C-alpha cells in the first residue's frame, strides 16, 4: 500500500511538472505569435502560410476580425485532431487558439518597423517561435499540419508535400488579390517562420541516429563507449547480400545517437577501425531518456 502511494505521488509530481511546462510554453508562444502579428505583419498587410495565412488573407480582403477568423478557421482542423491525435492535444490547442485570439484583441503591441524586409523576416521569426513553442507545449496555434498528417496517412505524399501545396495555393491567391510583391514578401515571412519553428521544436542541437554494420563491431562498440563517451544499442542481425554476394552469417548491428557536430569525428574513428564499415545516418526528430550527452569520466573510476 505504501509503495502504491509513493508511486502515485511520484506520478502526480511528474504530471504536474509537465503540465506547468506546457502552460509556460503555450503562454509564451501566444505572446510571441501575437507580437509577430500585431507588431509586424498586420500593420504592413503581410500574410503567412497555413491557417494563419488564410486568416490574414481574408482579413486583408474583408477587414473582418482576425481574432474571430483564427478561431473559426481552425475549428475543422481541431476536430480532425481529436480523431487523429488525442483529447489532450485538442484541449491544449483550443485553449492556445482562444488565448491567441484574446491576446490579439486586448493586448496592445507597438508597431516596430515599416521596412518590408525587416517585417517579413522578424514577423515570421516571432510568429514561427510562437507556433513552435505551442507545439512544444502539446498544442498548436495553426491547424494546417493536423490536416497534413491526416492526408499523408491516406496517400503516399509526405506531410511536407501537403503543407507546400497548401501554401502555394495561399500565396498564389495573395498574388492575385493583393499583389505579387506582397506575395513574395509573404513567402519570405513563411520561410522565416518555418525555419524558426523547426529550430524551436527540434532544439539547438540536431540529433543523428547512426547504424553501423561491421565485422569489427566489438572494437567499434568499445571505441564509441570509451573514447567518445556515448551509449550504444546492439541489435542481432544477419547479413543478406553484399559486395561478395550472399552472406548469411550473423552479425551485431550497432546503433548510436550523436549530434550533428560530432559526425566528422565519429566517422573518422569508425573508419580507422574498419574502412569498409557500412554506416547509415538519419535525422532524429525527438528524444527522451537514454544517454546522449558525452559522459564525464572521473579519474577515480579508473
N, C-alpha and C positions, 0 to 999 in steps of 0.2 A: 504493500500500500504506500509506504514511504517513497519507494523508488518511482512509483507511478506519479505521485505528487511532484517529486523533483523533476521528472521528465516533462510533466505538464507545465511546470514553472519555467523551465528552460525553453520549451517550445513557445510559450507565451511571450517570453522576452525577445526571442528571435523574431517572432511575428510582429511585435510592437516596434522593434527597431527597424525592421524592413518597411513597415507602414510609414513611420516617420521619415525615413529616407525617401520614399515615394512621394510623400507630401511635399518635401523640400524640393525635389527635382521638378515636380509638376508646377508648383507655385513659381519657382524661378523661371521655368520655361514659359509660363503665361506672361510674366512681366517682360521677359526678353522678346518674345514674339510680338507683344503689343507695342513695345518700343520700336521694333523694326517697322511695324506697320504705320504707327502714328507719327513717328519721328522722321521717317524716310519715305516710305512708299506712297502712302495716301496723299500727302501734300503735293507730290510730283506726278501722280497719275500712273505709277508703275504697277505692274502685276507680277505674280509669281506663278509657279506651276501648281498642279493638284487642285484640291477643293478650295484652298485659299486663293489660288489664281482665278478660279471660276467666280468666287465671291467678289474679288476685287474687280474683275471684268464687268460683272453685272452692276456693281456699284458705280463704276465709271459711266456705264451706258444709261442707267436709270436713276442714279442718285439715291438708291434705296439704302436703308441702314445696313452697314457692313456687319454689325453685330448679329442682326437677325438672319442675314444671309449665311453667315458662317455656321450658325446653329441648324438652320433648316436644311441646307445642302449636305451637311454631314450626317443627318438622320439616317438616310438609307445605308450609308457605309457602316454606321454604328450597329444598325440592326443586323447587317450581314456579319459583322464582327462577333455578334452574340452567338451565331451558329458556327462560325469558323474558328473562333479562339476560345474565350470563356467569359463568364459573368463578371469576374474581377476586372478584366480588360475593359468591358463595356461600361461599368460603373465609373472607373477612373477616367475613361475617355469622355463620358458625358460631363463629369464634373470639370474636367480640364477645358472642354469646349465652352461650357457655360461660363466658367471662370474667365476665359479669354474674352467672351462677348461682354461680360460685365466690366472688365478692365478697360476695354475699348470705349465704353460709354462714360465711365465715371473717373478714370484716371487721365489727367492731362500730361502729355509729354511735349517737350519743346521740339520745334522743327529744327533739325540740326543743320541741314545744308540744302541748297538747291542745285548743287553741282551734280549733273546727271550720272557721271561715273561713280562718284562717291555714294550717291543714293543707291545705285544698283549693287555695288559691292557691299557696303555696310548694312543696307537694308536687308539684303539677302543673308548677310552674316548673322545679324541678330534674330531674324526670323528662323533661319536654319538652326541656330543654337537653341531657340525656344522649342522647336519641334523635336530636336534631338534629346533635350533634357526631359521632355514629356515622355518620350519613348523609354528613356532610362527609368522613369517613374512608373512604367507599366501601362501607359495610356497613349493617346495620340491627340494632336491638335488638328491633324489633317488626315481624313479617312481614305485617301487615294490608295495607299498601299494595302489596305484591307481588301479592296476590290481586286487589286493586282494579285494578291495571294489566292483569292478565290478563283480567278480566271486562269492562273497558272496551273492550278490543280486540274482544271477541266481541259486544258490544251497543252501543247508541247512548248509553248513560249515561256520565257522566264519572267519573273516579277519586274526586272529592269526593262524588259521589252515593252510590257504593258504601260509602265509609268512613262516611258519615252513616247509611245504612241499617243497616250492621253495628253501629254504636254505639247506635242506637236500640234494637236487639234486646238488646244487653248491658245498657243502663240500664233497660229495661223488666223484664228478668229480675231485676236487682238490686232494683228497687222491689217486686217480688213476693216474693222470698225474703228480703231484708234489711229494708228499709223505704223508704218514699217519701223520707224525709228524707235517708237515706244516698245514695239515687239522685240526688237534687237536688244534694247537695254533690259527688257524683262527676262530675256533668255540669260543674260549675264547675271541678273538677280537670282534666277533659278539655279544657275551653276554655283554661285557663291553659297546659296542656301543649302544645296545638296551636299557640297563638299564639307561645309561646316557641320551639318547634321551627321554625316558619316564619321567625322572626327570626334564629335561628342559621343556618339553611340559606341564606336569601336575603341575609343581611348587614344592616348598619345602613342602608345606602342602597338604596332600591328603584329599579331602573333602568327606564326607559321608552323603548321604541322608537317613534320618530316618523317617519311617512311624510308627505311634503309634495308636493302636486301644484299647480303654479302656473305661469302664463305668465311670471312674473318669477323663474324658477328660478335664473338665474345670479346675480342680486342677492342672493337668499336664501342661496345657497351661499356667496358671499363674506362675507355678514354672519355666518353661522354660524362660518366659519373665522377671520375677522379680529376680530370683536367678541366672540364667545362663546368662541373658542378651542377649538372642537370639531372632531372629524373627521367627515367625511360620506362616504357612498357614493352614486353616481349610477347610476340604472337608466334604460335606454332603454325608453320605453313609447309607447303610442298611446292617445289619448282614445277613449272609446266613446260614451256618451250623457250629456248634462248638462242644465243649465238651458235651453240654447238648442237642444236637440235633438241629433241625431247630429253628431259632430265627429271625423272620422278622422285629424286632424292628430297628428303625432308630438310627444312632449314628454319632457323629462327629469324623472325622479322622484327626489326627494331622500330619503335615509334617514339618520337620525342617532339615537344613543343618548344620553340625558341622565338625570340623577337627578330624582326627583320634586320636589325642592326648586327645580329650575330651570324647571319647567313654565311658571309665570306669566310670567317674563321672556322665555322662549323664544317663547311665543305672541304676546306683545305686539310683539316685534321683527319677527316674521313679518308680522303684521297691519299694521304700519306700512308695509311694502313692498307687500303685496297683501292688502287687506281681504277679498277673496273667495277666498283660498287654501284649498285642501282639505287639512285636517290630520287624520291618523288616529294615535291613540296606543294602545299596548298594553303590558302589563307584560312585562318580560324576566326570565325565571327565572334564567338563568345566563350568565356572560360569560367569555370567555377571549381575551386578546390585544386588538389594536385600541387606539384612543386614546379613552378615556372621560373621564378627568380633564382639567380645563382646562389648556391648555398655558401654560407660563411663558415669555413672550417676554422677551428681553434687549434692552436698548437698542442694543447694538452690532449687532443684526441689522437694524436699520432704517437 
